[in-house]
């Protein structure tokens, strides 16, 4: 009986050690120590600005889902700002890279596509199925457009670079334009808004050359200022 008890004691003391060795073996098999958290080490200052843009984009999405459309739009413009700052920072520092372009494209999905689809769904859509159709058009064509850009980059025509196809910014602006139009034109509704939005989506995968010029940036900036003013007016005065 003592021998049996002794064997049982040895078995009990051996069990934790065997489990520990097995856990350690599985951890070594599953975890590549040469990689670790190295991905974070590859992020540059421009990539961290992109992550700030993602924070604003997610906050905008939450506000839109709470049906705070104007507040969501205002915060969305914060995402736009940091999305532009990351590109400026990368060019200024000479740190543009294919990896950075992939990070930027990932952020653009949320900053422009998800927010645009949600704005239509919350503020314009007449039915659930129209939200599904319009949202799918925005996300599918926009996603493919960003995949192409991450892979191929910019086109060049002389001294001017261009995006191949309409950008996700263009389509987001189309959604915004229909949103504000519906505020001021009583007969303009979600059914009519869906037409230009869906028609614009395939242009994102077309061969259209969206040149990066001072004029195009100025026009985009003017549109944002007007939209921001209207939404701030709505939030702070409740007149819209």
Residue frames as qw, qx, qy, qz and C-alpha x, y, z in Angstrom:
[[0.000, 0.887, 0.463, 0.000, 0.00, 0.00, 0.00],
 [0.302, -0.787, 0.115, 0.526, 2.89, 2.36, 0.79],
 [0.415, -0.111, 0.606, 0.670, 4.47, 1.54, -2.58],
 [0.210, 0.637, 0.655, 0.348, 1.26, 2.32, -4.37],
 [0.147, -0.933, -0.248, 0.215, 0.88, 5.58, -2.47],
 [0.403, -0.566, 0.331, 0.638, 4.47, 6.47, -3.31],
 [0.364, 0.198, 0.675, 0.610, 3.86, 5.80, -7.00],
 [0.069, 0.830, 0.536, 0.136, 0.75, 7.94, -6.88],
 [0.285, -0.852, -0.015, 0.438, 2.80, 10.76, -5.31],
 [0.407, -0.273, 0.526, 0.694, 5.40, 10.49, -8.05],
 [0.262, 0.497, 0.698, 0.444, 2.65, 10.58, -10.70],
 [0.067, -0.915, -0.384, 0.103, 1.06, 13.69, -9.16],
 [0.317, -0.750, 0.193, 0.548, 4.37, 15.55, -9.04],
 [0.421, -0.058, 0.651, 0.629, 5.23, 14.48, -12.58],
 [0.304, 0.687, 0.650, 0.110, 1.92, 15.67, -14.07],
 [0.048, 0.944, 0.082, -0.316, 2.51, 19.48, -13.89],
 [0.307, -0.563, 0.550, 0.535, 5.98, 19.06, -15.39],
 [0.405, 0.203, 0.801, 0.391, 4.65, 17.03, -18.33],
 [0.223, 0.841, 0.491, -0.033, 1.88, 19.54, -18.97],
 [0.130, -0.872, 0.145, 0.449, 4.36, 22.41, -18.83],
 [0.358, -0.304, 0.688, 0.554, 6.63, 20.72, -21.36],
 [0.354, 0.479, 0.757, 0.267, 3.70, 20.06, -23.67],
 [0.095, 0.933, 0.283, -0.201, 2.50, 23.68, -23.43],
 [0.238, -0.730, 0.376, 0.518, 6.04, 24.93, -24.08],
 [0.410, -0.018, 0.773, 0.484, 6.36, 22.64, -27.11],
 [0.285, 0.705, 0.634, 0.138, 3.07, 23.85, -28.56],
 [0.043, -0.935, -0.059, 0.348, 4.02, 27.47, -27.92],
 [0.316, -0.515, 0.560, 0.568, 7.33, 26.99, -29.72],
 [0.379, 0.256, 0.801, 0.387, 5.53, 25.30, -32.62],
 [0.168, 0.807, 0.563, 0.061, 2.84, 27.98, -32.93],
 [0.104, -0.966, -0.022, 0.234, 4.85, 31.15, -32.24],
 [0.727, 0.450, 0.004, 0.519, 7.52, 32.40, -34.62],
 [0.487, -0.725, -0.119, 0.472, 9.89, 34.27, -32.31],
 [0.459, -0.027, 0.325, 0.826, 11.77, 35.72, -35.28],
 [0.003, -0.589, -0.478, -0.652, 8.62, 37.69, -36.19],
 [0.208, -0.341, -0.571, 0.717, 7.15, 38.60, -32.81],
 [0.155, 0.839, 0.427, -0.299, 5.38, 41.97, -32.98],
 [0.446, -0.187, 0.361, 0.797, 7.69, 43.15, -35.74],
 [0.201, 0.644, 0.585, 0.450, 4.81, 44.47, -37.82],
 [0.219, -0.932, -0.258, 0.129, 4.37, 47.37, -35.41],
 [0.506, -0.547, 0.250, 0.618, 8.04, 48.17, -35.83],
 [0.416, 0.239, 0.568, 0.668, 7.49, 48.67, -39.57],
 [0.051, 0.876, 0.474, 0.072, 4.98, 51.44, -39.03],
 [0.387, 0.202, -0.025, 0.899, 6.24, 54.93, -39.80],
 [0.052, 0.303, 0.346, -0.886, 4.95, 58.29, -38.64],
 [0.385, 0.082, -0.416, -0.820, 2.76, 58.39, -41.75],
 [0.454, -0.196, -0.852, -0.171, 1.22, 55.03, -40.83],
 [0.193, -0.357, -0.690, 0.600, 0.39, 56.27, -37.33],
 [0.241, 0.230, -0.006, -0.943, -1.35, 59.28, -38.88],
 [0.459, -0.051, -0.702, -0.542, -3.34, 56.75, -40.93],
 [0.358, -0.295, -0.855, 0.232, -4.36, 55.01, -37.71],
 [0.054, 0.316, 0.372, -0.871, -5.58, 58.34, -36.33],
 [0.401, 0.110, -0.398, -0.817, -7.69, 58.63, -39.49],
 [0.443, -0.171, -0.866, -0.156, -9.06, 55.15, -38.75],
 [0.143, -0.313, -0.694, 0.632, -10.03, 56.28, -35.24],
 [0.263, 0.293, 0.059, -0.917, -12.02, 59.21, -36.67],
 [0.444, 0.052, -0.665, -0.598, -13.58, 56.97, -39.33],
 [0.351, -0.245, -0.895, 0.123, -14.74, 54.44, -36.73],
 [0.002, 0.352, 0.504, -0.789, -16.10, 57.21, -34.49],
 [0.348, 0.202, -0.266, -0.876, -17.96, 58.61, -37.50],
 [0.431, -0.084, -0.832, -0.340, -19.45, 55.18, -38.23],
 [0.215, -0.327, -0.810, 0.438, -20.68, 54.84, -34.63],
 [0.149, 0.352, 0.226, -0.896, -22.28, 58.29, -34.76],
 [0.400, 0.113, -0.530, -0.739, -23.96, 57.48, -38.07],
 [0.388, -0.200, -0.897, -0.072, -25.37, 54.27, -36.62],
 [0.109, -0.431, -0.636, 0.631, -26.81, 56.39, -33.82],
 [0.225, 0.754, 0.550, 0.280, -28.53, 58.44, -36.56],
 [0.212, -0.840, 0.001, 0.499, -26.43, 61.50, -35.72],
 [0.738, 0.527, 0.274, 0.319, -25.80, 62.14, -39.41],
 [0.211, 0.929, -0.105, 0.284, -24.36, 65.65, -39.22],
 [0.507, -0.742, 0.438, -0.031, -22.11, 64.85, -36.27],
 [0.871, -0.013, 0.441, 0.218, -20.94, 61.73, -38.10],
 [0.607, 0.714, 0.129, 0.326, -20.11, 63.80, -41.18],
 [0.096, -0.942, 0.267, -0.176, -18.13, 66.34, -39.14],
 [0.665, -0.519, 0.532, 0.070, -16.05, 63.59, -37.55],
 [0.853, 0.332, 0.345, 0.210, -15.67, 61.89, -40.92],
 [0.388, 0.883, -0.101, 0.242, -13.94, 65.03, -42.20],
 [0.436, -0.760, 0.481, -0.032, -11.43, 64.52, -39.39],
 [0.837, -0.032, 0.514, 0.186, -10.62, 61.15, -40.97],
 [0.626, 0.729, 0.152, 0.233, -10.23, 62.88, -44.34],
 [0.037, -0.952, 0.284, -0.109, -7.80, 65.39, -42.81],
 [0.557, -0.568, 0.602, 0.064, -5.51, 62.78, -41.29],
 [0.838, 0.283, 0.432, 0.175, -5.71, 60.66, -44.44],
 [0.469, 0.848, -0.020, 0.245, -4.31, 63.63, -46.38],
 [0.274, -0.867, 0.405, -0.092, -1.73, 64.38, -43.69],
 [0.823, -0.268, 0.479, 0.148, -0.27, 60.87, -43.83],
 [0.754, 0.509, 0.255, 0.326, 0.46, 61.20, -47.55],
 [0.145, 0.942, -0.144, 0.267, 1.96, 64.67, -47.10],
 [0.555, -0.710, 0.433, -0.031, 4.12, 63.44, -44.21],
 [0.880, 0.002, 0.417, 0.227, 5.34, 60.41, -46.19],
 [0.608, 0.692, 0.124, 0.369, 6.31, 62.54, -49.20],
 [0.094, -0.943, 0.224, -0.226, 7.96, 65.20, -47.02],
 [0.605, -0.599, 0.524, -0.015, 10.03, 62.60, -45.18],
 [0.434, 0.519, -0.681, -0.279, 10.72, 60.49, -48.25],
 [0.295, -0.180, 0.901, -0.261, 9.30, 57.38, -46.60],
 [0.771, 0.252, -0.044, -0.583, 6.67, 56.39, -49.17],
 [0.107, -0.283, 0.949, 0.083, 6.63, 52.61, -49.66],
 [0.486, -0.127, -0.724, -0.473, 4.41, 49.81, -50.99],
 [0.340, -0.311, -0.812, 0.359, 3.73, 48.78, -47.39],
 [0.031, 0.305, 0.315, -0.898, 2.60, 52.30, -46.51],
 [0.379, 0.056, -0.430, -0.817, 0.35, 52.34, -49.57],
 [0.458, -0.239, -0.844, -0.141, -1.29, 49.13, -48.37],
 [0.196, -0.360, -0.641, 0.649, -1.87, 50.61, -44.91],
 [0.174, 0.230, -0.014, -0.957, -3.37, 53.72, -46.49],
 [0.437, -0.069, -0.655, -0.613, -5.69, 51.65, -48.70],
 [0.367, -0.311, -0.852, 0.207, -6.84, 49.66, -45.67],
 [0.051, -0.373, -0.436, 0.817, -7.73, 52.88, -43.82],
 [0.234, 0.109, -0.331, -0.908, -9.52, 54.28, -46.89],
 [0.306, -0.298, -0.870, -0.246, -12.04, 51.44, -46.75],
 [0.281, -0.578, -0.665, 0.379, -13.34, 52.82, -43.47],
 [0.130, -0.402, -0.088, 0.902, -12.72, 56.54, -44.00],
 [0.263, 0.246, -0.345, -0.867, -14.56, 56.78, -47.33],
 [0.395, -0.070, -0.803, -0.440, -16.41, 53.58, -48.23],
 [0.287, -0.374, -0.841, 0.265, -17.93, 52.41, -44.94],
 [0.008, 0.413, 0.346, -0.842, -18.90, 55.94, -43.92],
 [0.286, 0.155, -0.407, -0.854, -20.44, 56.62, -47.34],
 [0.393, -0.202, -0.853, -0.277, -22.45, 53.40, -47.29],
 [0.236, -0.421, -0.735, 0.476, -23.65, 54.07, -43.73],
 [0.103, 0.297, 0.097, -0.944, -24.64, 57.65, -44.53],
 [0.407, -0.023, -0.583, -0.703, -26.86, 56.42, -47.35],
 [0.405, -0.267, -0.874, 0.024, -28.31, 53.68, -45.15],
 [0.206, -0.418, -0.611, 0.640, -29.11, 55.94, -42.20],
 [0.066, 0.478, 0.136, -0.865, -30.12, 59.20, -43.86],
 [0.332, 0.347, -0.411, -0.775, -31.35, 58.37, -47.38],
 [0.107, 0.016, -0.962, -0.250, -32.32, 54.76, -47.93],
 [0.603, -0.141, -0.097, -0.780, -36.07, 54.17, -48.45],
 [0.953, -0.145, -0.097, -0.249, -35.82, 50.42, -47.76],
 [0.688, -0.519, 0.492, 0.119, -33.47, 47.89, -46.23],
 [0.830, 0.249, 0.412, 0.283, -32.86, 46.30, -49.62],
 [0.394, 0.881, -0.017, 0.262, -31.79, 49.59, -51.16],
 [0.369, -0.826, 0.424, -0.042, -29.23, 49.91, -48.36],
 [0.821, -0.158, 0.518, 0.180, -27.97, 46.45, -49.24],
 [0.711, 0.572, 0.289, 0.289, -27.71, 47.20, -52.96],
 [0.184, 0.941, -0.125, 0.256, -26.17, 50.65, -52.69],
 [0.519, -0.734, 0.438, -0.022, -23.84, 49.68, -49.85],
 [0.860, -0.019, 0.451, 0.238, -22.64, 46.61, -51.74],
 [0.594, 0.729, 0.130, 0.314, -21.93, 48.69, -54.84],
 [0.071, -0.939, 0.275, -0.196, -19.89, 51.19, -52.82],
 [0.634, -0.580, 0.512, 0.000, -17.93, 48.56, -50.90],
 [0.877, 0.142, 0.412, 0.202, -17.31, 46.09, -53.74],
 [0.575, 0.729, 0.076, 0.364, -16.19, 48.52, -56.44],
 [0.146, -0.922, 0.279, -0.227, -14.40, 50.70, -53.90],
 [0.766, -0.463, 0.440, 0.067, -12.60, 47.72, -52.38],
 [0.838, 0.305, 0.309, 0.331, -11.45, 46.51, -55.79],
 [0.313, 0.894, -0.044, 0.317, -10.29, 50.00, -56.65],
 [0.379, -0.829, 0.389, -0.132, -8.16, 50.14, -53.49],
 [0.877, -0.155, 0.416, 0.183, -6.71, 46.68, -54.12],
 [0.698, 0.591, 0.166, 0.370, -5.63, 47.81, -57.59],
 [0.062, 0.935, -0.185, 0.298, -4.10, 51.00, -56.24],
 [0.644, -0.644, 0.413, -0.012, -2.21, 49.15, -53.50],
 [0.866, 0.050, 0.416, 0.272, -0.81, 46.80, -56.14],
 [0.612, 0.529, 0.296, 0.507, -0.13, 49.18, -59.02],
 [0.342, -0.438, -0.116, 0.823, 0.20, 52.62, -57.46],
 [0.245, 0.761, 0.109, -0.591, -0.18, 55.86, -59.40],
 [0.698, 0.518, 0.353, 0.347, -0.15, 56.37, -63.13],
 [0.313, -0.549, 0.152, 0.760, 2.15, 58.95, -64.71],
 [0.496, 0.730, 0.393, 0.259, 1.40, 61.36, -67.56],
 [0.311, 0.751, -0.134, 0.567, 4.36, 63.64, -68.12],
 [0.188, 0.305, -0.570, 0.739, 5.09, 65.42, -64.85],
 [0.558, -0.253, 0.190, -0.767, 1.63, 64.78, -63.41],
 [0.036, 0.008, -0.992, 0.118, 0.61, 61.66, -61.51],
 [0.592, -0.133, -0.166, -0.778, -2.94, 60.35, -61.43],
 [0.526, -0.040, 0.775, -0.348, -5.16, 57.79, -59.77],
 [0.177, 0.001, -0.836, -0.520, -6.41, 55.11, -62.14],
 [0.282, -0.532, -0.781, -0.166, -10.21, 55.29, -62.01],
 [0.342, -0.743, -0.053, -0.573, -12.44, 57.48, -59.91],
 [0.211, 0.267, -0.752, 0.565, -11.24, 57.56, -56.32],
 [0.335, -0.477, -0.792, 0.183, -13.12, 56.51, -53.21],
 [0.085, -0.349, -0.257, 0.897, -13.17, 60.21, -52.34],
 [0.233, -0.022, -0.464, -0.854, -15.21, 60.95, -55.49],
 [0.444, -0.351, -0.774, -0.285, -17.88, 58.41, -54.58],
 [0.314, -0.441, -0.615, 0.573, -18.02, 59.55, -50.96],
 [0.026, 0.238, 0.001, -0.971, -18.60, 63.09, -52.26],
 [0.336, -0.192, -0.647, -0.657, -21.43, 61.83, -54.48],
 [0.422, -0.472, -0.764, 0.125, -23.12, 60.35, -51.39],
 [0.222, -0.408, -0.351, 0.813, -22.59, 63.61, -49.50],
 [0.117, 0.043, -0.310, -0.943, -23.98, 65.67, -52.39],
 [0.412, -0.353, -0.717, -0.438, -27.15, 63.57, -52.51],
 [0.389, -0.455, -0.666, 0.446, -27.48, 63.86, -48.72],
 [0.084, -0.362, -0.166, 0.913, -27.41, 67.67, -48.80],
 [0.219, -0.082, -0.541, -0.808, -29.59, 67.79, -51.91],
 [0.388, -0.441, -0.800, -0.123, -32.24, 65.78, -50.08],
 [0.251, -0.443, -0.504, 0.697, -32.20, 68.36, -47.28],
 [0.059, 0.398, -0.022, -0.915, -33.06, 71.25, -49.59],
 [0.401, 0.098, -0.567, -0.713, -35.10, 69.60, -52.37],
 [0.636, -0.092, 0.496, -0.584, -38.31, 68.05, -51.00],
 [0.897, 0.288, -0.017, -0.335, -38.92, 65.71, -53.92],
 [0.491, 0.541, -0.676, 0.095, -35.36, 64.34, -53.95],
 [0.821, -0.422, 0.239, -0.300, -35.44, 61.08, -51.99],
 [0.543, -0.455, 0.698, 0.102, -33.42, 57.92, -51.42],
 [0.787, 0.381, 0.479, 0.080, -34.63, 56.30, -54.63],
 [0.467, 0.875, -0.028, 0.124, -33.30, 59.15, -56.72],
 [0.260, -0.832, 0.491, 0.006, -30.12, 59.39, -54.63],
 [0.803, -0.167, 0.561, 0.113, -29.31, 55.76, -55.38],
 [0.744, 0.640, 0.173, 0.085, -29.07, 56.44, -59.13],
 [0.308, 0.865, -0.351, 0.186, -25.96, 58.68, -59.18],
 [0.500, -0.619, 0.592, -0.128, -24.33, 56.74, -56.35],
 [0.850, 0.041, 0.522, 0.053, -24.62, 53.35, -58.03],
 [0.670, 0.729, 0.061, 0.126, -23.72, 54.84, -61.43],
 [0.037, 0.896, -0.424, 0.131, -20.53, 56.34, -59.96],
 [0.758, -0.459, 0.463, -0.031, -19.29, 53.10, -58.38],
 [0.901, 0.247, 0.257, 0.248, -18.09, 51.27, -61.55],
 [0.354, 0.888, -0.161, 0.243, -16.02, 54.36, -62.43],
 [0.484, -0.752, 0.444, -0.047, -13.74, 53.41, -59.56],
 [0.732, -0.171, 0.613, 0.245, -12.49, 50.39, -61.52],
 [0.635, 0.750, 0.182, 0.034, -12.42, 52.15, -64.88],
 [0.710, 0.122, 0.088, 0.688, -9.46, 53.56, -66.77],
 [0.007, 0.950, 0.167, 0.265, -10.42, 57.15, -65.98],
 [0.581, 0.170, -0.307, 0.734, -7.41, 59.29, -65.03],
 [0.361, -0.893, -0.267, -0.023, -8.00, 61.25, -61.83],
 [0.532, 0.500, -0.235, 0.641, -5.13, 63.72, -62.03],
 [0.542, -0.612, -0.337, 0.466, -3.55, 65.03, -58.83],
 [0.314, 0.516, 0.125, 0.787, -3.58, 68.74, -59.56],
 [0.092, -0.075, -0.402, 0.908, -3.81, 71.91, -57.50],
 [0.436, -0.112, -0.229, -0.863, -7.20, 72.65, -59.04],
 [0.670, -0.232, -0.667, -0.230, -8.64, 69.23, -58.15],
 [0.452, -0.210, -0.653, 0.570, -7.41, 69.55, -54.56],
 [0.074, 0.006, 0.168, -0.983, -8.84, 73.08, -54.31],
 [0.555, -0.184, -0.414, -0.698, -12.24, 71.94, -55.55],
 [0.652, -0.253, -0.711, 0.082, -12.27, 69.03, -53.12],
 [0.294, -0.129, -0.505, 0.801, -11.30, 71.38, -50.29],
 [0.276, -0.093, -0.061, -0.955, -14.06, 73.81, -51.24],
 [0.646, -0.253, -0.588, -0.417, -16.63, 71.01, -51.23],
 [0.568, -0.239, -0.682, 0.394, -15.50, 69.88, -47.77],
 [0.095, -0.031, -0.310, 0.945, -15.66, 73.44, -46.39],
 [0.461, -0.166, -0.245, -0.836, -19.21, 73.95, -47.66],
 [0.709, -0.249, -0.637, -0.173, -20.36, 70.54, -46.38],
 [0.466, -0.142, -0.611, 0.624, -18.66, 71.10, -43.03],
 [0.109, -0.074, 0.152, -0.980, -20.32, 74.49, -42.68],
 [0.604, -0.228, -0.394, -0.654, -23.76, 73.03, -43.39],
 [0.718, -0.251, -0.645, 0.073, -23.34, 70.18, -40.92],
 [0.315, -0.064, -0.493, 0.808, -21.92, 72.46, -38.22],
 [0.313, -0.174, -0.062, -0.932, -24.91, 74.75, -38.76],
 [0.708, -0.257, -0.525, -0.395, -27.22, 71.77, -38.30],
 [0.643, -0.179, -0.642, 0.377, -25.48, 70.53, -35.15],
 [0.289, -0.123, -0.400, 0.861, -25.09, 73.85, -33.36],
 [0.273, 0.056, 0.047, -0.959, -28.31, 75.59, -34.40],
 [0.356, 0.280, 0.870, -0.193, -30.65, 72.75, -35.35],
 [0.393, 0.545, -0.012, -0.741, -31.79, 74.63, -38.45],
 [0.443, 0.343, -0.682, -0.470, -31.31, 71.75, -40.92]]
